[in-house]
Amino acid sequence: MLNTRILDRYIIIKYIVTFLTMLVLFIPVSVLVDLSQKIDNFNQFEVPTSEILWYYYNFVWHFGFILFPIFLFLSVIWFTSKLSSNSEVIAMLGSGISFYRYLRPFLIAALLISIGAFVAGQFIVPTASKNIKEFEFTYLKSSKKDRQTQQLFKQIGEGDFIYLSQFNPTRQLGYNFSYERFEGNRMSSKITARNIRWVEEDTLYRLTDYFKRSFDISGKERIESKTRLDTLMPFTFEDLSPLNYAAQTLTLFELNRFIAKEKESGSPLINRHLLVRHKRWSIMFAAFILTIIGVAVSSFKRRGGIGLNLALGVVLAFLYIFFDKIFEVMVEKSNYTAALAAWIPNLIFGIFSIVILRYAKR
């Protein structure tokens, strides 16, 4: 009988080493591709070398986490195919080990890698994503639409509601401003203005064509109007129009607090924020599902050898990415449930892993 402890240690070490090798091989290629696309901009804006190096340090974490399940999948296919081509799998199973027992060290290795990815994804990658966005804004003058600027509605307190028809983040200027305050079901006041601007040097808001209606308990109305009013407000423009990618830059506990606050205020971006949180968890389970599929696909010799297994692996990997991106777009462009969007790709591939595992066992 084969010593299963030696077998487990052998597979776990080989799996992890192969995974790290994949990272070392592919991430520099991705850095070079990104550099080739941005080199002209770096020269145009005279970006310091130290800042470019700092950007690519963060890029490595960001890119590596996004594609970590794919690297994991290709690693297990490559390593298992080599075992199969050397007839090691046949020897292991022929010694009396069941296929499920043979699969166990692969899952242990996937667990160890997932734990590392979880810590990175919750605490390191968010900071890296924030640094990348700050770099792009500072040096590349990114014109990408990073926030919602039309039809902004926000609850900023228990009975306080803000509305803007349009917001210009560059000028810090909002149009058709409305601020309603309720006490229970009764409106106590309503402020409207043609526009509202943040005046940085005075640290206050300037309202143009200010108009306020106040109502006392008896329902008596009092009206106040001014051509211009400088005042303080219990909110910031960041509260009204947060960055679309804000959730991606927050660590585990910051993200939970941020989502709770956004839910309370009725943010239109809440589904995007929830999707980020769900995907940080679902990506961990994807590692196990893709490991099972990889082992099942690659454990037995076939005429095409390692090349065919890798080709099949690449096709499955791109299918996974395809489903993942399709559901992500559905969340961003509609009211599709974030939880379903994050977990359906895992569900689809989870069912496929069960089917192919039963086939491989036979």
N, C-alpha and C positions, 0 to 999 in steps of 0.2 A: 504493500500500500504506500502510495506517495505521501511524503511528509507535507501535510496541507499548510503548516505554518511557513515552511520555506516557500511553497508555491504562492501563498498569499503575499508574502514580503516581496517576492520576485515580481509579481504582477503589479502590485501597488507602486513599487519604486519605478518600474519601467513605464507605467502609465503616467505618473507625475513627471518623470524626466522627459518623456515624449511630448507632453503638454507644454512644458517650459521651453522645449526646443522649438515647438510650433510658434510660440510667442516670440522667441528670439529671431526666428526666420521671417515672420510675416509683419511684425510691427515696424521694423526698420523700413520695409518696403512701403508700408502705408505712410510713414513719415516722409520718405522721398517723394512719393506721389503728391502728398499735400504740399510739400516744399516747392515742387515744380509748378504747382498751380498758383502759389502765393509769392514766389520769388520777386516778380515784377512789382507787386504791391509793397513788399519789404523795401525794395530799392526806392520806389517812388516816395514813400513816407519816411525813409531814412530810419528804419526801426533799429535800435541798438542790438548788437549781437547777443548781449546778455538777456534781453527781453525775448528774443527769438528762441534761445535755448530754454528759457523758463516756459515759454508757450509750448514747446514740443515735449518738455517734461510732463506737463499737464495733459497734453494731447495723448501721450502714451497710456496714461491711466484711463482717460475717457474712451479712447478707441478700444483698448484692451477689454474693458468691461462690457462694452456694447456687443462685441463679437466673441466674448469668452465662451458661450455655449458652442459656437461654431468651431473654435479652436479645439475645444474639448472633444467634439464629435469627430473631427478629422484626426485627432490624436489617437482616439480609441480604435478607429478604423485602421490607421496606419500600423499601430502596434499589434493589434489582433491579427491583421492580415499577415504580418511577419511571423507571428506564432504559428499561424495556419500553414504558411508556405514552408516552414521548417518542420512540419508535422508534429509540433509540440502540443497542439490542441488535441490531436488524435491520441497522443501518448497520455495526456492528462485524463481524458475521458475514458480511455481504455484501461486505466489503472483502477477504475471503479468509482471515480468522482462523478457525481451527477452534474448535469448542465447548470442547475441552479447554484450548486456549491461552487462550481467553476466561475460563475458570474459574481459571486459575493465580493472578492477582492477588488473587482472593477468598481462596484458600488461604494466600497469603502474609500477607494481613491477619489471617486467623484465627490463623496461627502467631504473629504479633506480639502479638495480644491474649492468646493462650494462654500465652505466655512471661510476660507481666505477671501473668496470673491464677495461674500456677504459683508464682511468687515470693510473691504475696500469700497464696495458699492454704497454702503450706508454712511461712511465717514471720510473716505479719501476722495472718491470720484466726484461727489457733489462740490467739494472745494475746487477740484481740478476744472470742473465744468464752469464754475463761476469765474475762475482765472482766465479761462479761454474766452468767455464772453466779454470780459473786461478788456482783454488784449485786443479782440476784434473791434470793439467799440472805440478804443483809444487810438489804435494805430491803423486799422484797415477801414475805418469809417463805414462800417457795415450799414447798408441801406435796407437790410432785411426787416420786414415788418415784425417786430418783436413784442408788440403789445396791441391790445384792442383799443381803438380810438373812436369808434362810432357807437352811438346809442348806449352810453354807460349808465348803469343803474346800480346803486349800492346801498345797502343798509349799514350804517356806521355805528348805530347804537340800538338800544331796545325799541325806541320809537322815532329814530332819525333816518330819513331817506334822502339820498342825493341822486340827481339826474343831470347828465350832460349829453347834448346831441352829438357833440364832436369835441375831440381833445387833440391839441397839437403839443406833443411832448417836447419838441425843440424850443418852442416859444413859451412853454408852460402856460398855455392859454386854453380855456374851455369855453364852449359856446352854448347858449340857451340853458343857462344854469338854473337849477331848481333845488331847493332845500326844504323839505317838509318835516315838521315835528308833530308827533302825535302823543297824546296822553291817554292811554287806553285806546278806545275807538274814536276819540275826539281829536280833530286837528286843532292844535293850539297856535300854530304859526306856519306861514309859507313865505319863503324868500325866493324871488326870481330875479334874474339879471340877464342882459343880452350877452355878456361874457364875464368870465372871471379869470384873473391873471395872478400868478404868484410873482411878487416883487421881492427878489432875492436880497437886495441891499437893505430893505426895510423889514424883511422877514414877516410879511403879511400878505393878505389877499386884497386885490383891487377889483371891485365890482362896478361894472358900467351899466347905467340905466337900472339902478337898484330899486326894487319894489318889494315891500313887505306887508303882509296881511296877518294881523294877530287877532285871536278870538279868546274872550274870557269865558268863564264857566257858563255864564248866562247866554252866550252866543253873540254878544256884542262885538262888532268888528272895529278894529283900529287900523288905519292905513298909514304907511310911511314910505316916502319915495325920495330918491336923490339921484342926481346925474352921475355921481361917482361916490363910492364909499370904500375907504380903506379899513379893513377889519381883520380879526383873527377868526379861524375856523377850526372846528374839532376834527379835522381830517387832513390828509395830504393827497396830492395828485397820485402818489404811488399807491395809496389805498384804493383810489378810484380806478386806476388803470395800471394794474401790476403787470410786470413782464410775463409774456407767455411761458417763458422757460424758468420762471422763479422757483418752481418746485424742484427742478433738476439741480439747483445749486444749494439745496438745503439738506442737512444731515438728518438721520432718522428721527430724532426727537424734535428738531426744528420743523421738519416736514409735518409731523403729527399736529403740532401746535398751529402751524400755518393753515393746514386743511380745516381744522376745527374753526378757526377764525373766518376762513373763506366760506365755509358752510353757513355760519351764523349770519354773514353779511349778504348771502345770496349771490355770490360771485358767478358770472357766466362762464368762468374758466374752471369751475370746480371739477368737471369731468376730466380735464387735462391733468390737473393736480392729482386726482385719484388714480389716474392711469399710471403716473410716474411711481406712486407708492406700490400699486399692485404689481407692476413689472419688476420692481426691485425684489419682490418675493417670488414671483413666478419664474424668474430666470434661474433661481436656485433649483427648482423642481425640474426645469428643462434639462439641467445637467444630468439628472438621473435617467430621464426618459431617453435622451439622446445617447447616453452610455449603453442602455439596454439595446437600443436599435443598432448601434455600432457593433456591439459584440455579436448580436444575432446575425447581422449581415456578413460579418468578416471572419467568423470562426471556422469556416470550412472552405477547403480548396475549391476553386472554380477555374475554368479554362483561362479566363482573362487575368488571373492572378491579382497582385496588389493594385495594379493600374485600374482594373475594372472596379474593384472595391472602392478605391478613392474617387473614381468618376461617379459611382453611385452615391457616395457620401457627399460629394459636392452638390449633386442634384437635390438630394434630400435637405441639405443645409440651406440651399437657396429657396426651396419650397417653404422651409420653416420661416426664413426671413420674409418671404412673400406674404404668408399668412399674417405674420406679426405686423408688417407695415400696413397691410390692408385694413386690419382692425384698428390700428392706431389712427389712420386717416378717418375712419368712420367716427371715432370719438371726437376728433378735432372738427370735423365738418358737420356733425349731426349730434343728436342727444343720445347716441348709443352708449349703453352702460359700460363704464370703465372696467369693472371687474370681469365682465364677459370678454371684453376686448383683450385683456391681459392673459386670461386663462384659457380661452378657446383654442389657440394654437397648441398649448400643452395638452388639452383634452384630445384634440385630433391626433397628435403624434403619440399620446399615451395609449389610445386605442390601437393605433398601428403597431406600437411596441409590443403590446400583448399578443396581437395576431402573429407577428413575425417571430416572437419568442417561442410561441407554441410550435410554429413550423420548424424553427431551428432545433428545438429539443428533439423532434422526431428524426 
